[in-house]
Amino acid sequence: MKIKDQKVYKEYNIKVVILGSGFAGVNVYQYLHKLVHGLGVSFYMISDVNYFQFTPLLHEVASGLLRPEDIISPIRENINCCVGDFILDKVVSIDVDEKIVKLEHSSINFDYLVIATGASTNYRGIEGAKEYSYPLKTVDEAAELKNKVISLFEEREEGSSNREISIIVVGGGPTGIEVATEVSDLTDSLVPLYRSVKKENIKISIFNATENFLNGFPDVLKRSVKHALERGRISLRLDAAVQKVENGTLVLKSGESVHFDLLIWTGGVSPNTPKMNLPGFDITKRITVSQYLNLEGHECIFAIGDVSDIEDNPVPQLAQVAIDESKVCAYNILQSIEKKPLVKYRKNLKGFLLSLGRFNAASEVGSILFLGFPAWILWKFFYLSMMFGKGSKIKIVFDWFFDAFESRDLTKIDRNNK
Ligand SMILES: Cc1cc2nc3c(=O)[nH]c(=O)nc-3n(C[C@H](O)[C@H](O)[C@H](O)COP(=O)(O)OP(=O)(O)OC[C@H]3O[C@@H](n4cnc5c(N)ncnc54)[C@H](O)[C@@H]3O)c2cc1C
């Protein structure tokens, strides 16, 4: 792309502020940086963590297949050119009229703002859910989940009890299915190491609130997922909405109570929407943006990724959407600086990919269905291509290769021990 009028950049010394260091934040920096490099645009990124986290592989950290360090990469390595600053802080609010972002410890003004603060685990206000379950949204949570599974085995060994180990996953979406199959693989690897635990004494179940699991996925893919779960002896309970959670007991809306030793919560996400002085603004909802991905009436403020939704064109909260949106957002910031017409975002999902544990996956790309090992290879390399940093890619490939011939990491490391 040719930039015709370079004067505009030099004159205004444009400041782009990006909130969030996830898929949307890092990609918008990378795309826009390529377009305006050397033109005096300065970038500021603000995030409450100083790394990029590759969420599609979190469940492999939870199962010991990958190490936590494999799926994160230092943010300062990913944004290292034309950067005014990276600020490790939490966004509190945005004054859209004054063009100022208030952080916990300071504030920053902007010419262009990209809100990309993602989403957090949603417990849907269910009593006891946060207290008694294990979420899977961050790398620390994945490591804690793995520790908990290993602790259950250690406890059984100490007490030499043959009692069943019941692991329940709440949420029959892609994350729920992927984590259930990975945890099943983890328990398979642990069983030979513990004399008191038998494979038949481990029960893994997925509870989905409605009849419709894997919402939005093609039926043919759902059928193969069902078969894979049956083969892995993972039960799938549909129409099993949770009413409340007590210590060790899941209470369903039907009144039924189910015992658990470990409850994994993948029951949805809620957006990390910052407070904003906008009419009718609702902090609990995704930020509604125009087809150009900016706020109506505040055209220099963009919101992309999980935190936003598009007016009249709802988009799923997926990494591939966040990446596509970041391309359009970067281009539109450039167009806006140059006072040219903006382009509309067009939804273009590349397909459905779902890992189903060791050497198994299901995917539909275009209208072609891949199952089993070919789908697993496709899944692995598709996501690997989305990871930042050569070092991280090499570490991941090495760990996958190692797992194919050797065991996964079955150690319990308590990171909170000081
Ligand atoms: C377990 C799991 C598996 C997934 N698997 C897939 C998959 O296979 N395929 C797929 O396409 N998608 C998958 N997703 C969804 C995907 O991770 C999200 O759609 C994607 O991360 C969205 O990118 P984002 O940049 O909007 O948000 P995120 O990647 O979540 O980034 C948000 C950033 O904002 C920061 N932040 C949040 N609040 C604040 C604040 N107040 N102040 C400062 N910084 C803040 C966060 O620390 C983070 O850096 C998965 C998600 C999970 C949880």
The ligand as a Tripos MOL2 file, in Angstrom:
@<TRIPOS>MOLECULE
LIG
   53    58     1     0     0
SMALL
NO_CHARGES

@<TRIPOS>ATOM
      1 C1         -9.4070  -22.5320   26.9960 C.3       1 LIG1
      2 C2         -9.7050  -21.7400   25.7450 C.ar      1 LIG1
      3 C3         -9.5380  -22.3350   24.5130 C.ar      1 LIG1
      4 C4         -9.7850  -21.6060   23.3440 C.ar      1 LIG1
      5 N1         -9.6050  -22.2260   22.1550 N.ar      1 LIG1
      6 C5         -9.8020  -21.5430   21.0170 C.ar      1 LIG1
      7 C6         -9.5910  -22.1630   19.7680 C.ar      1 LIG1
      8 O1         -9.2230  -23.3370   19.7070 O.2       1 LIG1
      9 N2         -9.7910  -21.4260   18.6530 N.ar      1 LIG1
     10 C7        -10.1780  -20.1100   18.6810 C.ar      1 LIG1
     11 O2        -10.3220  -19.4960   17.6150 O.2       1 LIG1
     12 N3        -10.4120  -19.5030   19.8580 N.ar      1 LIG1
     13 C8        -10.2330  -20.1770   21.0220 C.ar      1 LIG1
     14 N4        -10.4620  -19.5680   22.2250 N.ar      1 LIG1
     15 C9        -10.9750  -18.1970   22.2320 C.3       1 LIG1
     16 C10        -9.8260  -17.2120   22.0870 C.3       1 LIG1
     17 O3         -8.8870  -17.4300   23.1030 O.3       1 LIG1
     18 C11       -10.3360  -15.7930   22.1830 C.3       1 LIG1
     19 O4        -11.3330  -15.5950   21.2340 O.3       1 LIG1
     20 C12        -9.2000  -14.8030   21.9360 C.3       1 LIG1
     21 O5         -8.2420  -14.9330   22.9490 O.3       1 LIG1
     22 C13        -9.7360  -13.3800   21.8920 C.3       1 LIG1
     23 O6         -8.6630  -12.5000   21.7640 O.3       1 LIG1
     24 P1         -8.7150  -11.0900   22.5300 P.3       1 LIG1
     25 O7         -7.4520  -10.4000   22.1660 O.co2     1 LIG1
     26 O8         -9.9950  -10.4240   22.2810 O.co2     1 LIG1
     27 O9         -8.7170  -11.4710   24.0690 O.3       1 LIG1
     28 P2         -7.5630  -12.1270   24.9360 P.3       1 LIG1
     29 O10        -6.7070  -12.9870   24.0980 O.co2     1 LIG1
     30 O11        -8.2500  -12.7130   26.1200 O.co2     1 LIG1
     31 O12        -6.7000  -10.8800   25.4000 O.3       1 LIG1
     32 C14        -7.1940   -9.9120   26.2850 C.3       1 LIG1
     33 C15        -6.0130   -9.1440   26.8650 C.3       1 LIG1
     34 O13        -6.4730   -8.0500   27.6520 O.3       1 LIG1
     35 C16        -5.8520   -8.0450   28.9230 C.3       1 LIG1
     36 N5         -6.7890   -7.3980   29.8460 N.ar      1 LIG1
     37 C17        -8.0220   -7.8160   30.2150 C.ar      1 LIG1
     38 N6         -8.5960   -6.9250   31.0330 N.ar      1 LIG1
     39 C18        -7.7080   -5.9230   31.1820 C.ar      1 LIG1
     40 C19        -7.7150   -4.6990   31.9060 C.ar      1 LIG1
     41 N7         -8.7750   -4.2920   32.6250 N.pl3     1 LIG1
     42 N8         -6.6200   -3.9110   31.8570 N.ar      1 LIG1
     43 C20        -5.5510   -4.2790   31.1210 C.ar      1 LIG1
     44 N9         -5.4910   -5.4010   30.4080 N.ar      1 LIG1
     45 C21        -6.5530   -6.2120   30.4340 C.ar      1 LIG1
     46 C22        -5.6010   -9.5310   29.1880 C.3       1 LIG1
     47 O14        -4.5900   -9.7410   30.1490 O.3       1 LIG1
     48 C23        -5.1600   -9.9900   27.8010 C.3       1 LIG1
     49 O15        -3.8260   -9.6490   27.5700 O.3       1 LIG1
     50 C24       -10.2280  -20.2710   23.4180 C.ar      1 LIG1
     51 C25       -10.3980  -19.6690   24.6680 C.ar      1 LIG1
     52 C26       -10.1520  -20.3900   25.8270 C.ar      1 LIG1
     53 C27       -10.3340  -19.7360   27.1660 C.3       1 LIG1
@<TRIPOS>BOND
     1     1     2 1
     2     2     3 ar
     3     2    52 ar
     4     3     4 ar
     5     4     5 ar
     6     4    50 ar
     7     5     6 ar
     8     6     7 ar
     9     6    13 1
    10     7     8 2
    11     7     9 ar
    12     9    10 ar
    13    10    11 2
    14    10    12 ar
    15    12    13 ar
    16    13    14 ar
    17    14    15 1
    18    14    50 ar
    19    15    16 1
    20    16    17 1
    21    16    18 1
    22    18    19 1
    23    18    20 1
    24    20    21 1
    25    20    22 1
    26    22    23 1
    27    23    24 1
    28    24    25 2
    29    24    26 1
    30    24    27 1
    31    27    28 1
    32    28    29 2
    33    28    30 1
    34    28    31 1
    35    31    32 1
    36    32    33 1
    37    33    34 1
    38    33    48 1
    39    34    35 1
    40    35    36 1
    41    35    46 1
    42    36    37 ar
    43    36    45 ar
    44    37    38 ar
    45    38    39 ar
    46    39    40 ar
    47    39    45 ar
    48    40    41 1
    49    40    42 ar
    50    42    43 ar
    51    43    44 ar
    52    44    45 ar
    53    46    47 1
    54    46    48 1
    55    48    49 1
    56    50    51 ar
    57    51    52 ar
    58    52    53 1
@<TRIPOS>SUBSTRUCTURE
     1 LIG1         1 GROUP 0 **** ****
